[in-house]
Structures are given as C-alpha cells and as structure tokens.
C-alpha cells in the first residue's frame, strides 16, 4: 500500500513538474514574441518617421525647383516673344539686365507696366527718345551688378541642385538600409516564430511521451522493483503480485464495506511481504554485484599500476640508451676533430720539409754554377753569365749593368764575383 502511494505521488510530482516546464516554455515563447512585436513596432515607427522627413525634404526641394522653374519660364517667355514696340517716353528707370543664352535682356520700368527688351533695341533708339531717367553710368553699374547676381544665383542654383541630389542619394541609401534592416527583422521574426512552433511541437510530443512512459512505469513498477538476474524468479514474483492484485480487486467488488476493508488489509499485508522479499533478493543481488565490481576494480588498478611501472622502466632504459648514443656521438666527433688536426699538422710538416729540400737543392745548384764560373777560362765564363742571371733571377736592367761591368773591367768583375762566391758560401754555412 505504501509503495502504491509512493508511485502515485511520484507520478503526480512528475506531471506537476511537466506542467510547470510547459508553462515556463510557453511564457518564454510568448515573451520572445512580444519582444519581437515591440521591435517591429519601433522599426515601423522609425521607418514612418524617416519617410515623413524624406517627404518633407522633397517638398522643400520641389518648392525651390518650382521657383527656379518659374523664373526660367519667365525668361523663356521673353526669349520666345517678338520685339515689342513701346513708347520710349514712358520709360522711367532701368530695373535689371540679364544675360540669357548670349542675349542681354533689360528690364524697364514704364509708366503703366514693366517691359523687357533686348539691349540692341535700346541702343537702336535715338538719343532724344531715351528718357533722362536712364543714366548710362548707372546702367553700366547695374548691368555689372545684375551679371554678378546672375552668376551667383546660377552657382547657388547649381549648389542647391547638387545638395538635393546628394540628399536624395543619402536618403535612398538610408531607405535601403532601413528596408534591409526591416527585412532582416521580418526574417528573424519568422525564424523565431518557426523555432517557437517547433519547440511547442517538441514539447507536446515530449508530454505525450512522458505520459506514455508514466503509464508504463505505473504498470511495470512492481516488476522493476522485484527485478532479479534469474528470469524464472522474476516471473514468479510478478505472477504473485498480479494474483494478489486480482484478488484484492475481486474482494473489493464482491464484499461489503467492512468486510472489504478487512480483506484489503490482509491483501496489503501479503503484498508488502511479497515486495519486501523481492526487494531483499534484489538488494542481495546488487550487493554481490557491487562486491564483484569492487574486486574487478582492484584488479584493474593493480594491473594499471604494474603496466605504468613497466612503462616507466622502459622509458628509463630508453633514456639511458639515448644518453649513451649522444655520448658516443660526441666522442666520435672529438676523435674526428683530433684526427683532422693531426692530419693538418702532418701535411704542414711535410710541406715544410719539401720547401727545405727545395731550398737545399737550389743552393747546391747555385754553388756548382759559381764554382764552375770561377774555375773556368774567359770564354766559359762568358757563356756561364746568362746561366747565373737566369738562376739568380736578374732583371733586364740588372743584366745590362752586369754585362757593362763585365765588358768595362774584367778585373773588377772578377773581384765582384769572388765576393759573391764568398757571400753564398757564408749563406750555405
């Protein structure tokens, strides 16, 4: 009985939690939708405001353009009209002078009207017809002023047109940016709505799954509580529970109220005993499984420690081997350097000995030539002189000096050669 109350309480608590989760998700979704609606309202207000500003600016620019268009139409009207005939005596004052397409137009204030005429027409009139009100200097000054005003107005008109075009371009760009942001906002809103719908659908499906699972849990609660490794024992416990429940239902439907309460108490006691036995068996089975799991865990830890020790030993052996290889390589490099030094020293010694041998051979050859020179007669000496010059590497100038000295004084040459012989004999000793 207590177990049924616990299961019913669990199912009630799970259903309450589920409804709370659903309400929370619905509130979050509604809050997101309201936020997106507020953003859309703000975006719409901003767009309407910018559109109103654009319309107002367009109206101002169109008014200015209409003014300049009216002025241009007036000028064009007077351009297209034929020459007018008027009474020069009615002219009171020159009001303006305007250059339009190379033609200078003069505005005259007459008695009853204001007339525009070409400058050529004014110049064609005789002097007695031109009234005294028209002063030539004043006319020239006014003409220059009107030309300046005309150029300034044209430049201002061009500036206004350029500013209008720039503002229109800027407003178009701003409008495009606003439209793009509006489209992005709409797409984000659609995506958010789609995600919210998917979330609601997922929540509904999850609710139905949870309801099905709770129903299945209610049906199989006693079976899971009496779970055993042995299939036969589990089936036996389940059959006992089912029989007890069937008996309880029959007794409730068949007996009166008092008898029904007694029979319910008896069956509840039996049901509790059966469940207690099943739970006891399950607990013992779980205890055995936990003990076996602890034994396996201890064995695993022992094996892992042994493996780590072997791994550390292998790594130490490898590190020692690498260190020995590095030492051997270093010793080999040192031996190579020492052998190269010894080879270089041996080559230097051999080269020095060869040079010494060459020196000794050259000195002995020079000695033999000099001995032959001094022990020979005059003709042999003359033939020996070129040999001496070649061996001693005399230059051409030195050869000429030696030759002239030989020809000038044979006695002086003889004494000189004797001194040279003494010098070489001293060097060899």
C-alpha positions, 0 to 999 in steps of 0.5 A: 500500500505504501509503495502504491502511494509512493508511485502515485505521488511520484507520478503526480510530482512528475506531471506537476513538474511537466506542467510547470516546464510547459508553462515556463516554455510557453511564457518564454515563447510568448515573451520572445514574441512580444519582444519581437512585436515591440521591435517591429513596432519601433522599426515601423515607427522609425521607418514612418518617421524617416519617410515623413522627413524624406517627404518633407525634404522633397517638398522643400526641394520641389518648392525651390525647383518650382521657383527656379522653374518659374523664373526660367519660364519667365525668361523663356517667355521673353526669349520666345516673344517678338520685339515689342514696340513701346513708347520710349517716353514712358520709360522711367528707370532701368530695373535689371539686365540679364544675360540669357543664352548670349542675349542681354535682356533689360528690364524697364520700368514704364509708366503703366507696366514693366517691359523687357527688351533686348539691349540692341533695341535700346541702343537702336533708339535715338538719343532724344527718345531715351528718357533722362531717367536712364543714366548710362553710368548707372546702367553700366553699374547695374548691368555689372551688378545684375551679371554678378547676381546672375552668376551667383544665383546660377552657382547657388542654383547649381549648389542647391541642385547638387545638395538635393541630389546628394540628399536624395542619394543619402536618403535612398541609401538610408531607405535601403538600409532601413528596408534591409534592416526591416527585412532582416527583422521580418526574417528573424521574426519568422525564424523565431516564430518557426523555432517557437512552433517547433519547440511547442511541437517538441514539447507536446510530443515530449508530454505525450511521451512522458505520459506514455512512459508514466503509464508504463512505469505505473504498470511495470513498477512492481516488476522493476522493483522485484527485478532479479538476474534469474528470469524464472524468479522474476516471473514468479514474483510478478505472477504473485503480485498480479494474483494478489492484485486480482484478488484484492480487486475481486474482494473489493467488488464482491464484499461489503464495506467492512468486510472489504476493508478487512480483506484489503488489509490482509491483501496489503499485508501479503503484498508488502511481504511479497515486495519486501522479499523481492526487494531483499533478493534484489538488494542481495543481488546488487550487493554481490554485484557491487562486491564483484565490481569492487574486486574487478576494480582492484584488479584493474588498478593493480594491473594499471599500476604494474603496466605504468611501472613497466612503462616507466622502466622502459622509458628509463632504459630508453633514456639511458640508451639515448644518453649513451648514443649522444655520448658516443656521438660526441666522442666520435666527433672529438676523435674526428676533430683530433684526427683532422688536426693531426692530419693538418699538422702532418701535411704542414710538416711535410710541406715544410720539409719539401720547401727545405729540400727545395731550398737545399737543392737550389743552393747546391745548384747555385754553388756548382754554377759559381764554382764552375764560373770561377774555375773556368777560362774567359770564354766559359765564363762568358757563356756561364753569365746568362746561366747565373742571371737566369738562376739568380733571377736578374732583371733586364736592367740588372743584366745590362749593368752586369754585362757593362761591368763585365765588358768595362773591367774584367778585373773588377768583375772578377773581384765582384764575383769572388765576393759573391762566391764568398757571400753564398758560401757564408749563406750555405754555412 
